[in-house]
Amino acid sequence: MEKKFELKQASNGQFHFNLKAGNGQVILSSEMYTTKAAALNGITSVQKNAPHDNLYDRRKSKKEEPYFVLKATNGQIIGKSEMYSSNSAMENGISSVKTNAPGAVVEDLSTAEQ
């Protein structure tokens, strides 16, 4: 499998994307966007900002599970990770986003039958 952004349309008509690593695992998920163009701009922003470590905000959930968000240079959140079992697993996730996002292709599944 190749690294890719999967662009999808939710049942409410909004758009979102997932960044998948070469093994098919989702490593970053977006928020909902009202238009496809806005979601595509979000993908471009992830590709541009992913290599910069200072744009990752390392956090913990209420259950103390580590996760991260990727922010654009304006501070807006452009992607969020899954919950991880440890800080080292989270750091591996960040490394994966840094490696995979810049060259990932976009697969538009938003027009596919659901």
Summary of the structure (lengths in Angstrom):
residues: 114
radius of gyration: 13.6
end to end distance: 21.8
largest distance: 38.8
contacts: 329
relative contact order: 0.24
helix: 27%
strand: 32%
